[in-house]
Amino acid sequence: MALEILKTIQQVEAEGEDLYKQSLEAARELVKETDREVEQMAVKMQQEAQKDAEAKFALAEKEAETEIQTIMQANEAECDRIRGMAKSNMDEAAGMIVERIVKSLGNH
């Protein structure tokens, strides 16, 4: 009977050790799988962040282009206004020059 109890204890210890080894291996596999999942999540998050950044950049670029066009149109209108004033002044200046020439020729 003592021999049977000893064999049973040895068998339970062997089963316990096998169970311990299996648990360790399962834990290692769980850690590996978790590492893989974390890696995949990090890659996915990086890709999503890249897409988000690209979308925001495209929107900002479009908004900037619209603003540039608005500023260019305003600048063109201002240039036209200044050209108009300059043409008006040129006509007036030319008239004054002609008047002075005529007066100076008339005084001689």
Biopython code that builds the backbone (N, CA, C, O; Angstrom):
import numpy as np
from Bio.PDB.StructureBuilder import StructureBuilder

atoms = [
    (1, "MET", "N", (0.805, -1.175, 0.000)),
    (1, "MET", "CA", (0.000, 0.000, 0.000)),
    (1, "MET", "C", (0.861, 1.256, 0.000)),
    (1, "MET", "O", (0.570, 2.198, -0.737)),
    (2, "ALA", "N", (1.885, 1.288, 0.791)),
    (2, "ALA", "CA", (2.773, 2.435, 0.823)),
    (2, "ALA", "C", (3.416, 2.615, -0.538)),
    (2, "ALA", "O", (3.650, 3.738, -0.985)),
    (3, "LEU", "N", (3.697, 1.509, -1.187)),
    (3, "LEU", "CA", (4.287, 1.581, -2.511)),
    (3, "LEU", "C", (3.307, 2.188, -3.503)),
    (3, "LEU", "O", (3.689, 2.979, -4.366)),
    (4, "GLU", "N", (2.056, 1.816, -3.375)),
    (4, "GLU", "CA", (1.025, 2.379, -4.248)),
    (4, "GLU", "C", (0.875, 3.871, -4.002)),
    (4, "GLU", "O", (0.730, 4.642, -4.951)),
    (5, "ILE", "N", (0.908, 4.286, -2.754)),
    (5, "ILE", "CA", (0.794, 5.705, -2.419)),
    (5, "ILE", "C", (1.995, 6.455, -2.980)),
    (5, "ILE", "O", (1.847, 7.551, -3.520)),
    (6, "LEU", "N", (3.172, 5.878, -2.855)),
    (6, "LEU", "CA", (4.385, 6.493, -3.388)),
    (6, "LEU", "C", (4.294, 6.623, -4.907)),
    (6, "LEU", "O", (4.646, 7.668, -5.454)),
    (7, "LYS", "N", (3.833, 5.590, -5.591)),
    (7, "LYS", "CA", (3.667, 5.646, -7.033)),
    (7, "LYS", "C", (2.632, 6.707, -7.414)),
    (7, "LYS", "O", (2.813, 7.437, -8.388)),
    (8, "THR", "N", (1.562, 6.787, -6.650)),
    (8, "THR", "CA", (0.514, 7.779, -6.921)),
    (8, "THR", "C", (1.079, 9.193, -6.754)),
    (8, "THR", "O", (0.807, 10.084, -7.558)),
    (9, "ILE", "N", (1.871, 9.378, -5.694)),
    (9, "ILE", "CA", (2.487, 10.690, -5.462)),
    (9, "ILE", "C", (3.428, 11.030, -6.615)),
    (9, "ILE", "O", (3.415, 12.156, -7.111)),
    (10, "GLN", "N", (4.244, 10.068, -7.045)),
    (10, "GLN", "CA", (5.162, 10.307, -8.154)),
    (10, "GLN", "C", (4.391, 10.619, -9.443)),
    (10, "GLN", "O", (4.782, 11.486, -10.225)),
    (11, "GLN", "N", (3.301, 9.899, -9.639)),
    (11, "GLN", "CA", (2.487, 10.137, -10.828)),
    (11, "GLN", "C", (1.857, 11.535, -10.774)),
    (11, "GLN", "O", (1.836, 12.246, -11.779)),
    (12, "VAL", "N", (1.349, 11.924, -9.609)),
    (12, "VAL", "CA", (0.745, 13.255, -9.448)),
    (12, "VAL", "C", (1.821, 14.329, -9.650)),
    (12, "VAL", "O", (1.572, 15.353, -10.287)),
    (13, "GLU", "N", (3.013, 14.087, -9.104)),
    (13, "GLU", "CA", (4.109, 15.058, -9.282)),
    (13, "GLU", "C", (4.479, 15.176, -10.765)),
    (13, "GLU", "O", (4.697, 16.281, -11.261)),
    (14, "ALA", "N", (4.550, 14.062, -11.460)),
    (14, "ALA", "CA", (4.877, 14.065, -12.893)),
    (14, "ALA", "C", (3.797, 14.801, -13.672)),
    (14, "ALA", "O", (4.096, 15.607, -14.554)),
    (15, "GLU", "N", (2.547, 14.521, -13.344)),
    (15, "GLU", "CA", (1.442, 15.216, -14.011)),
    (15, "GLU", "C", (1.480, 16.713, -13.697)),
    (15, "GLU", "O", (1.225, 17.551, -14.561)),
    (16, "GLY", "N", (1.805, 17.026, -12.445)),
    (16, "GLY", "CA", (1.923, 18.435, -12.044)),
    (16, "GLY", "C", (3.033, 19.134, -12.815)),
    (16, "GLY", "O", (2.874, 20.269, -13.265)),
    (17, "GLU", "N", (4.165, 18.438, -12.962)),
    (17, "GLU", "CA", (5.274, 19.028, -13.704)),
    (17, "GLU", "C", (4.910, 19.194, -15.179)),
    (17, "GLU", "O", (5.247, 20.210, -15.787)),
    (18, "ASP", "N", (4.235, 18.219, -15.750)),
    (18, "ASP", "CA", (3.781, 18.331, -17.138)),
    (18, "ASP", "C", (2.810, 19.507, -17.285)),
    (18, "ASP", "O", (2.895, 20.286, -18.234)),
    (19, "LEU", "N", (1.912, 19.614, -16.348)),
    (19, "LEU", "CA", (0.942, 20.711, -16.370)),
    (19, "LEU", "C", (1.658, 22.048, -16.238)),
    (19, "LEU", "O", (1.296, 23.013, -16.911)),
    (20, "TYR", "N", (2.662, 22.114, -15.383)),
    (20, "TYR", "CA", (3.454, 23.332, -15.207)),
    (20, "TYR", "C", (4.150, 23.701, -16.509)),
    (20, "TYR", "O", (4.130, 24.860, -16.924)),
    (21, "LYS", "N", (4.776, 22.693, -17.165)),
    (21, "LYS", "CA", (5.465, 22.950, -18.435)),
    (21, "LYS", "C", (4.479, 23.413, -19.505)),
    (21, "LYS", "O", (4.768, 24.328, -20.276)),
    (22, "GLN", "N", (3.333, 22.779, -19.541)),
    (22, "GLN", "CA", (2.308, 23.178, -20.513)),
    (22, "GLN", "C", (1.836, 24.614, -20.243)),
    (22, "GLN", "O", (1.625, 25.394, -21.171)),
    (23, "SER", "N", (1.677, 24.942, -18.974)),
    (23, "SER", "CA", (1.247, 26.292, -18.592)),
    (23, "SER", "C", (2.289, 27.320, -19.009)),
    (23, "SER", "O", (1.948, 28.381, -19.531)),
    (24, "LEU", "N", (3.581, 26.998, -18.774)),
    (24, "LEU", "CA", (4.648, 27.897, -19.184)),
    (24, "LEU", "C", (4.639, 28.100, -20.698)),
    (24, "LEU", "O", (4.756, 29.223, -21.188)),
    (25, "GLU", "N", (4.499, 27.003, -21.422)),
    (25, "GLU", "CA", (4.475, 27.105, -22.878)),
    (25, "GLU", "C", (3.262, 27.910, -23.343)),
    (25, "GLU", "O", (3.374, 28.728, -24.256)),
    (26, "ALA", "N", (2.115, 27.682, -22.724)),
    (26, "ALA", "CA", (0.909, 28.439, -23.080)),
    (26, "ALA", "C", (1.109, 29.922, -22.773)),
    (26, "ALA", "O", (0.682, 30.781, -23.545)),
    (27, "ALA", "N", (1.750, 30.217, -21.659)),
    (27, "ALA", "CA", (2.013, 31.615, -21.296)),
    (27, "ALA", "C", (2.965, 32.252, -22.312)),
    (27, "ALA", "O", (2.750, 33.389, -22.730)),
    (28, "ARG", "N", (4.001, 31.535, -22.708)),
    (28, "ARG", "CA", (4.938, 32.046, -23.714)),
    (28, "ARG", "C", (4.220, 32.332, -25.035)),
    (28, "ARG", "O", (4.434, 33.371, -25.660)),
    (29, "GLU", "N", (3.373, 31.399, -25.443)),
    (29, "GLU", "CA", (2.612, 31.584, -26.682)),
    (29, "GLU", "C", (1.663, 32.781, -26.566)),
    (29, "GLU", "O", (1.494, 33.542, -27.519)),
    (30, "LEU", "N", (1.058, 32.937, -25.410)),
    (30, "LEU", "CA", (0.161, 34.070, -25.182)),
    (30, "LEU", "C", (0.928, 35.386, -25.282)),
    (30, "LEU", "O", (0.436, 36.353, -25.862)),
    (31, "VAL", "N", (2.127, 35.418, -24.718)),
    (31, "VAL", "CA", (2.961, 36.624, -24.792)),
    (31, "VAL", "C", (3.343, 36.895, -26.245)),
    (31, "VAL", "O", (3.289, 38.037, -26.700)),
    (32, "LYS", "N", (3.728, 35.849, -26.973)),
    (32, "LYS", "CA", (4.090, 36.015, -28.385)),
    (32, "LYS", "C", (2.900, 36.534, -29.188)),
    (32, "LYS", "O", (3.044, 37.454, -29.993)),
    (33, "GLU", "N", (1.739, 35.951, -28.970)),
    (33, "GLU", "CA", (0.534, 36.360, -29.690)),
    (33, "GLU", "C", (0.176, 37.808, -29.339)),
    (33, "GLU", "O", (-0.205, 38.587, -30.213)),
    (34, "THR", "N", (0.297, 38.155, -28.080)),
    (34, "THR", "CA", (0.027, 39.530, -27.651)),
    (34, "THR", "C", (1.006, 40.496, -28.308)),
    (34, "THR", "O", (0.617, 41.576, -28.754)),
    (35, "ASP", "N", (2.266, 40.106, -28.366)),
    (35, "ASP", "CA", (3.268, 40.942, -29.043)),
    (35, "ASP", "C", (2.911, 41.143, -30.515)),
    (35, "ASP", "O", (3.012, 42.252, -31.040)),
    (36, "ARG", "N", (2.493, 40.059, -31.178)),
    (36, "ARG", "CA", (2.106, 40.168, -32.588)),
    (36, "ARG", "C", (0.902, 41.097, -32.743)),
    (36, "ARG", "O", (0.871, 41.930, -33.649)),
    (37, "GLU", "N", (-0.081, 40.955, -31.868)),
    (37, "GLU", "CA", (-1.276, 41.802, -31.938)),
    (37, "GLU", "C", (-0.930, 43.270, -31.687)),
    (37, "GLU", "O", (-1.447, 44.164, -32.356)),
    (38, "VAL", "N", (-0.056, 43.500, -30.723)),
    (38, "VAL", "CA", (0.369, 44.875, -30.441)),
    (38, "VAL", "C", (1.093, 45.456, -31.652)),
    (38, "VAL", "O", (0.871, 46.610, -32.020)),
    (39, "GLU", "N", (1.947, 44.663, -32.260)),
    (39, "GLU", "CA", (2.677, 45.100, -33.456)),
    (39, "GLU", "C", (1.702, 45.442, -34.579)),
    (39, "GLU", "O", (1.839, 46.470, -35.241)),
    (40, "GLN", "N", (0.713, 44.566, -34.787)),
    (40, "GLN", "CA", (-0.277, 44.807, -35.830)),
    (40, "GLN", "C", (-1.095, 46.070, -35.527)),
    (40, "GLN", "O", (-1.381, 46.861, -36.426)),
    (41, "MET", "N", (-1.461, 46.249, -34.270)),
    (41, "MET", "CA", (-2.215, 47.441, -33.884)),
    (41, "MET", "C", (-1.381, 48.698, -34.090)),
    (41, "MET", "O", (-1.896, 49.724, -34.534)),
    (42, "ALA", "N", (-0.107, 48.620, -33.771)),
    (42, "ALA", "CA", (0.774, 49.779, -33.946)),
    (42, "ALA", "C", (0.892, 50.134, -35.424)),
    (42, "ALA", "O", (0.846, 51.308, -35.790)),
    (43, "VAL", "N", (1.043, 49.126, -36.267)),
    (43, "VAL", "CA", (1.136, 49.366, -37.711)),
    (43, "VAL", "C", (-0.174, 49.969, -38.215)),
    (43, "VAL", "O", (-0.168, 50.930, -38.986)),
    (44, "LYS", "N", (-1.286, 49.402, -37.778)),
    (44, "LYS", "CA", (-2.602, 49.901, -38.203)),
    (44, "LYS", "C", (-2.797, 51.345, -37.748)),
    (44, "LYS", "O", (-3.268, 52.182, -38.519)),
    (45, "MET", "N", (-2.441, 51.636, -36.511)),
    (45, "MET", "CA", (-2.586, 52.995, -35.992)),
    (45, "MET", "C", (-1.693, 53.966, -36.760)),
    (45, "MET", "O", (-2.091, 55.095, -37.045)),
    (46, "GLN", "N", (-0.497, 53.522, -37.088)),
    (46, "GLN", "CA", (0.423, 54.369, -37.849)),
    (46, "GLN", "C", (-0.149, 54.646, -39.239)),
    (46, "GLN", "O", (-0.076, 55.773, -39.729)),
    (47, "GLN", "N", (-0.715, 53.626, -39.871)),
    (47, "GLN", "CA", (-1.319, 53.798, -41.189)),
    (47, "GLN", "C", (-2.506, 54.752, -41.118)),
    (47, "GLN", "O", (-2.666, 55.620, -41.976)),
    (48, "GLU", "N", (-3.335, 54.586, -40.094)),
    (48, "GLU", "CA", (-4.489, 55.466, -39.922)),
    (48, "GLU", "C", (-4.038, 56.899, -39.666)),
    (48, "GLU", "O", (-4.619, 57.840, -40.206)),
    (49, "ALA", "N", (-3.012, 57.065, -38.851)),
    (49, "ALA", "CA", (-2.489, 58.405, -38.574)),
    (49, "ALA", "C", (-1.930, 59.023, -39.848)),
    (49, "ALA", "O", (-2.108, 60.217, -40.090)),
    (50, "GLN", "N", (-1.257, 58.219, -40.659)),
    (50, "GLN", "CA", (-0.711, 58.709, -41.934)),
    (50, "GLN", "C", (-1.836, 59.161, -42.858)),
    (50, "GLN", "O", (-1.756, 60.226, -43.470)),
    (51, "LYS", "N", (-2.891, 58.338, -42.956)),
    (51, "LYS", "CA", (-4.031, 58.690, -43.800)),
    (51, "LYS", "C", (-4.702, 59.960, -43.293)),
    (51, "LYS", "O", (-5.076, 60.831, -44.079)),
    (52, "ASP", "N", (-4.850, 60.059, -41.985)),
    (52, "ASP", "CA", (-5.470, 61.236, -41.389)),
    (52, "ASP", "C", (-4.635, 62.481, -41.665)),
    (52, "ASP", "O", (-5.168, 63.533, -42.016)),
    (53, "ALA", "N", (-3.326, 62.349, -41.503)),
    (53, "ALA", "CA", (-2.433, 63.480, -41.755)),
    (53, "ALA", "C", (-2.494, 63.884, -43.225)),
    (53, "ALA", "O", (-2.515, 65.074, -43.538)),
    (54, "GLU", "N", (-2.522, 62.910, -44.125)),
    (54, "GLU", "CA", (-2.593, 63.206, -45.548)),
    (54, "GLU", "C", (-3.901, 63.913, -45.889)),
    (54, "GLU", "O", (-3.918, 64.854, -46.683)),
    (55, "ALA", "N", (-5.000, 63.452, -45.282)),
    (55, "ALA", "CA", (-6.295, 64.087, -45.537)),
    (55, "ALA", "C", (-6.304, 65.524, -45.020)),
    (55, "ALA", "O", (-6.802, 66.428, -45.691)),
    (56, "LYS", "N", (-5.753, 65.728, -43.829)),
    (56, "LYS", "CA", (-5.698, 67.077, -43.265)),
    (56, "LYS", "C", (-4.789, 67.975, -44.104)),
    (56, "LYS", "O", (-5.092, 69.151, -44.308)),
    (57, "PHE", "N", (-3.693, 67.430, -44.581)),
    (57, "PHE", "CA", (-2.779, 68.195, -45.415)),
    (57, "PHE", "C", (-3.459, 68.580, -46.727)),
    (57, "PHE", "O", (-3.330, 69.715, -47.185)),
    (58, "ALA", "N", (-4.184, 67.634, -47.331)),
    (58, "ALA", "CA", (-4.889, 67.920, -48.583)),
    (58, "ALA", "C", (-5.938, 69.004, -48.373)),
    (58, "ALA", "O", (-6.095, 69.895, -49.208)),
    (59, "LEU", "N", (-6.654, 68.925, -47.258)),
    (59, "LEU", "CA", (-7.664, 69.945, -46.960)),
    (59, "LEU", "C", (-7.008, 71.302, -46.748)),
    (59, "LEU", "O", (-7.484, 72.312, -47.266)),
    (60, "ALA", "N", (-5.929, 71.329, -45.997)),
    (60, "ALA", "CA", (-5.218, 72.590, -45.747)),
    (60, "ALA", "C", (-4.670, 73.153, -47.059)),
    (60, "ALA", "O", (-4.704, 74.363, -47.283)),
    (61, "GLU", "N", (-4.171, 72.279, -47.913)),
    (61, "GLU", "CA", (-3.646, 72.706, -49.201)),
    (61, "GLU", "C", (-4.756, 73.309, -50.064)),
    (61, "GLU", "O", (-4.553, 74.327, -50.725)),
    (62, "LYS", "N", (-5.928, 72.674, -50.054)),
    (62, "LYS", "CA", (-7.069, 73.174, -50.816)),
    (62, "LYS", "C", (-7.521, 74.533, -50.273)),
    (62, "LYS", "O", (-7.798, 75.455, -51.039)),
    (63, "GLU", "N", (-7.591, 74.644, -48.950)),
    (63, "GLU", "CA", (-7.978, 75.908, -48.333)),
    (63, "GLU", "C", (-6.961, 77.005, -48.653)),
    (63, "GLU", "O", (-7.333, 78.146, -48.928)),
    (64, "ALA", "N", (-5.692, 76.651, -48.615)),
    (64, "ALA", "CA", (-4.644, 77.623, -48.929)),
    (64, "ALA", "C", (-4.748, 78.062, -50.383)),
    (64, "ALA", "O", (-4.590, 79.244, -50.686)),
    (65, "GLU", "N", (-5.011, 77.123, -51.280)),
    (65, "GLU", "CA", (-5.157, 77.454, -52.692)),
    (65, "GLU", "C", (-6.337, 78.398, -52.902)),
    (65, "GLU", "O", (-6.248, 79.343, -53.686)),
    (66, "THR", "N", (-7.435, 78.146, -52.208)),
    (66, "THR", "CA", (-8.601, 79.027, -52.308)),
    (66, "THR", "C", (-8.253, 80.416, -51.800)),
    (66, "THR", "O", (-8.612, 81.418, -52.418)),
    (67, "GLU", "N", (-7.557, 80.473, -50.678)),
    (67, "GLU", "CA", (-7.163, 81.769, -50.127)),
    (67, "GLU", "C", (-6.191, 82.493, -51.056)),
    (67, "GLU", "O", (-6.278, 83.710, -51.224)),
    (68, "ILE", "N", (-5.277, 81.755, -51.652)),
    (68, "ILE", "CA", (-4.326, 82.356, -52.590)),
    (68, "ILE", "C", (-5.078, 82.953, -53.774)),
    (68, "ILE", "O", (-4.777, 84.060, -54.219)),
    (69, "GLN", "N", (-6.049, 82.217, -54.274)),
    (69, "GLN", "CA", (-6.838, 82.714, -55.411)),
    (69, "GLN", "C", (-7.589, 83.989, -55.022)),
    (69, "GLN", "O", (-7.646, 84.936, -55.806)),
    (70, "THR", "N", (-8.160, 84.018, -53.828)),
    (70, "THR", "CA", (-8.877, 85.200, -53.358)),
    (70, "THR", "C", (-7.935, 86.390, -53.256)),
    (70, "THR", "O", (-8.264, 87.494, -53.689)),
    (71, "ILE", "N", (-6.762, 86.155, -52.682)),
    (71, "ILE", "CA", (-5.767, 87.231, -52.541)),
    (71, "ILE", "C", (-5.290, 87.697, -53.916)),
    (71, "ILE", "O", (-5.132, 88.896, -54.148)),
    (72, "MET", "N", (-5.062, 86.750, -54.826)),
    (72, "MET", "CA", (-4.605, 87.124, -56.162)),
    (72, "MET", "C", (-5.661, 87.955, -56.888)),
    (72, "MET", "O", (-5.327, 88.913, -57.584)),
    (73, "GLN", "N", (-6.931, 87.591, -56.727)),
    (73, "GLN", "CA", (-8.002, 88.362, -57.358)),
    (73, "GLN", "C", (-8.070, 89.769, -56.765)),
    (73, "GLN", "O", (-8.241, 90.748, -57.491)),
    (74, "ALA", "N", (-7.935, 89.863, -55.448)),
    (74, "ALA", "CA", (-7.942, 91.174, -54.802)),
    (74, "ALA", "C", (-6.742, 91.995, -55.271)),
    (74, "ALA", "O", (-6.871, 93.188, -55.543)),
    (75, "ASN", "N", (-5.583, 91.361, -55.365)),
    (75, "ASN", "CA", (-4.377, 92.060, -55.840)),
    (75, "ASN", "C", (-4.535, 92.507, -57.285)),
    (75, "ASN", "O", (-4.112, 93.604, -57.648)),
    (76, "GLU", "N", (-5.138, 91.667, -58.104)),
    (76, "GLU", "CA", (-5.356, 92.025, -59.511)),
    (76, "GLU", "C", (-6.306, 93.215, -59.606)),
    (76, "GLU", "O", (-6.088, 94.121, -60.411)),
    (77, "ALA", "N", (-7.345, 93.218, -58.801)),
    (77, "ALA", "CA", (-8.288, 94.342, -58.783)),
    (77, "ALA", "C", (-7.578, 95.619, -58.336)),
    (77, "ALA", "O", (-7.806, 96.692, -58.894)),
    (78, "GLU", "N", (-6.717, 95.494, -57.325)),
    (78, "GLU", "CA", (-5.962, 96.658, -56.838)),
    (78, "GLU", "C", (-4.995, 97.154, -57.914)),
    (78, "GLU", "O", (-4.836, 98.360, -58.102)),
    (79, "CYS", "N", (-4.350, 96.221, -58.618)),
    (79, "CYS", "CA", (-3.449, 96.601, -59.712)),
    (79, "CYS", "C", (-4.226, 97.323, -60.809)),
    (79, "CYS", "O", (-3.761, 98.330, -61.344)),
    (80, "ASP", "N", (-5.404, 96.812, -61.143)),
    (80, "ASP", "CA", (-6.230, 97.469, -62.159)),
    (80, "ASP", "C", (-6.608, 98.882, -61.709)),
    (80, "ASP", "O", (-6.588, 99.819, -62.507)),
    (81, "ARG", "N", (-6.948, 99.030, -60.436)),
    (81, "ARG", "CA", (-7.309, 100.345, -59.894)),
    (81, "ARG", "C", (-6.113, 101.292, -59.993)),
    (81, "ARG", "O", (-6.258, 102.441, -60.410)),
    (82, "ILE", "N", (-4.941, 100.810, -59.613)),
    (82, "ILE", "CA", (-3.731, 101.640, -59.665)),
    (82, "ILE", "C", (-3.387, 101.982, -61.120)),
    (82, "ILE", "O", (-3.008, 103.114, -61.420)),
    (83, "ARG", "N", (-3.520, 100.990, -62.031)),
    (83, "ARG", "CA", (-3.279, 101.255, -63.463)),
    (83, "ARG", "C", (-4.233, 102.341, -63.972)),
    (83, "ARG", "O", (-3.838, 103.238, -64.717)),
    (84, "GLY", "N", (-5.494, 102.235, -63.552)),
    (84, "GLY", "CA", (-6.489, 103.227, -63.963)),
    (84, "GLY", "C", (-6.114, 104.612, -63.468)),
    (84, "GLY", "O", (-6.208, 105.595, -64.202)),
    (85, "MET", "N", (-5.681, 104.678, -62.198)),
    (85, "MET", "CA", (-5.259, 105.966, -61.636)),
    (85, "MET", "C", (-4.021, 106.477, -62.372)),
    (85, "MET", "O", (-3.921, 107.667, -62.668)),
    (86, "ALA", "N", (-3.091, 105.589, -62.664)),
    (86, "ALA", "CA", (-1.871, 105.983, -63.355)),
    (86, "ALA", "C", (-2.195, 106.472, -64.761)),
    (86, "ALA", "O", (-1.625, 107.460, -65.225)),
    (87, "LYS", "N", (-3.116, 105.777, -65.441)),
    (87, "LYS", "CA", (-3.503, 106.195, -66.800)),
    (87, "LYS", "C", (-4.154, 107.568, -66.740)),
    (87, "LYS", "O", (-3.883, 108.430, -67.575)),
    (88, "SER", "N", (-5.005, 107.762, -65.756)),
    (88, "SER", "CA", (-5.658, 109.058, -65.575)),
    (88, "SER", "C", (-4.615, 110.140, -65.316)),
    (88, "SER", "O", (-4.680, 111.229, -65.886)),
    (89, "ASN", "N", (-3.658, 109.828, -64.452)),
    (89, "ASN", "CA", (-2.587, 110.785, -64.150)),
    (89, "ASN", "C", (-1.705, 111.017, -65.371)),
    (89, "ASN", "O", (-1.244, 112.134, -65.607)),
    (90, "MET", "N", (-1.468, 109.946, -66.156)),
    (90, "MET", "CA", (-0.647, 110.085, -67.362)),
    (90, "MET", "C", (-1.340, 111.014, -68.348)),
    (90, "MET", "O", (-0.712, 111.891, -68.941)),
    (91, "ASP", "N", (-2.657, 110.808, -68.518)),
    (91, "ASP", "CA", (-3.400, 111.672, -69.430)),
    (91, "ASP", "C", (-3.334, 113.120, -68.950)),
    (91, "ASP", "O", (-3.132, 114.036, -69.747)),
    (92, "GLU", "N", (-3.501, 113.317, -67.671)),
    (92, "GLU", "CA", (-3.444, 114.668, -67.092)),
    (92, "GLU", "C", (-2.042, 115.246, -67.239)),
    (92, "GLU", "O", (-1.880, 116.410, -67.607)),
    (93, "ALA", "N", (-1.018, 114.421, -66.949)),
    (93, "ALA", "CA", (0.366, 114.878, -67.069)),
    (93, "ALA", "C", (0.691, 115.217, -68.517)),
    (93, "ALA", "O", (1.331, 116.233, -68.788)),
    (94, "ALA", "N", (0.254, 114.373, -69.452)),
    (94, "ALA", "CA", (0.500, 114.644, -70.874)),
    (94, "ALA", "C", (-0.168, 115.954, -71.280)),
    (94, "ALA", "O", (0.410, 116.745, -72.024)),
    (95, "GLY", "N", (-1.377, 116.180, -70.794)),
    (95, "GLY", "CA", (-2.082, 117.430, -71.080)),
    (95, "GLY", "C", (-1.334, 118.622, -70.536)),
    (95, "GLY", "O", (-1.239, 119.652, -71.203)),
    (96, "MET", "N", (-0.794, 118.499, -69.318)),
    (96, "MET", "CA", (-0.037, 119.587, -68.710)),
    (96, "MET", "C", (1.246, 119.864, -69.503)),
    (96, "MET", "O", (1.627, 121.016, -69.710)),
    (97, "ILE", "N", (1.908, 118.771, -69.946)),
    (97, "ILE", "CA", (3.144, 118.934, -70.721)),
    (97, "ILE", "C", (2.843, 119.647, -72.038)),
    (97, "ILE", "O", (3.542, 120.577, -72.441)),
    (98, "VAL", "N", (1.785, 119.183, -72.690)),
    (98, "VAL", "CA", (1.406, 119.806, -73.959)),
    (98, "VAL", "C", (1.079, 121.278, -73.728)),
    (98, "VAL", "O", (1.485, 122.139, -74.509)),
    (99, "GLU", "N", (0.352, 121.561, -72.663)),
    (99, "GLU", "CA", (-0.024, 122.946, -72.338)),
    (99, "GLU", "C", (1.215, 123.796, -72.102)),
    (99, "GLU", "O", (1.280, 124.925, -72.589)),
    (100, "ARG", "N", (2.184, 123.294, -71.381)),
    (100, "ARG", "CA", (3.417, 124.035, -71.116)),
    (100, "ARG", "C", (4.199, 124.259, -72.401)),
    (100, "ARG", "O", (4.751, 125.336, -72.627)),
    (101, "ILE", "N", (4.241, 123.227, -73.239)),
    (101, "ILE", "CA", (4.964, 123.381, -74.503)),
    (101, "ILE", "C", (4.292, 124.451, -75.354)),
    (101, "ILE", "O", (4.958, 125.305, -75.940)),
    (102, "VAL", "N", (2.993, 124.393, -75.411)),
    (102, "VAL", "CA", (2.239, 125.376, -76.211)),
    (102, "VAL", "C", (2.454, 126.762, -75.647)),
    (102, "VAL", "O", (2.669, 127.713, -76.399)),
    (103, "LYS", "N", (2.399, 126.891, -74.328)),
    (103, "LYS", "CA", (2.613, 128.207, -73.696)),
    (103, "LYS", "C", (4.020, 128.711, -73.954)),
    (103, "LYS", "O", (4.232, 129.890, -74.238)),
    (104, "SER", "N", (5.004, 127.774, -73.848)),
    (104, "SER", "CA", (6.383, 128.219, -74.036)),
    (104, "SER", "C", (6.635, 128.595, -75.500)),
    (104, "SER", "O", (7.404, 129.514, -75.783)),
    (105, "LEU", "N", (5.990, 127.890, -76.421)),
    (105, "LEU", "CA", (6.144, 128.240, -77.837)),
    (105, "LEU", "C", (5.414, 129.538, -78.155)),
    (105, "LEU", "O", (5.827, 130.294, -79.034)),
    (106, "GLY", "N", (4.333, 129.787, -77.439)),
    (106, "GLY", "CA", (3.570, 130.993, -77.649)),
    (106, "GLY", "C", (4.255, 132.201, -77.053)),
    (106, "GLY", "O", (4.011, 133.318, -77.509)),
    (107, "ASN", "N", (5.086, 132.032, -76.073)),
    (107, "ASN", "CA", (5.801, 133.137, -75.434)),
    (107, "ASN", "C", (7.027, 133.530, -76.226)),
    (107, "ASN", "O", (7.627, 134.559, -75.917)),
    (108, "HIS", "N", (7.406, 132.828, -77.159)),
    (108, "HIS", "CA", (8.629, 133.141, -77.908)),
    (108, "HIS", "C", (8.318, 133.934, -79.091)),
    (108, "HIS", "O", (9.219, 134.295, -79.848)),
]
sb = StructureBuilder()
sb.init_structure("model")
sb.init_model(0)
sb.init_chain("A")
sb.init_seg("    ")
for serial, (resi, resn, name, xyz) in enumerate(atoms, 1):
    if name == "N":
        sb.init_residue(resn, " ", resi, " ")
    sb.init_atom(name, np.array(xyz, "f"), 0.0, 1.0, " ", f" {name:<3s}", serial, name[0])
structure = sb.get_structure()
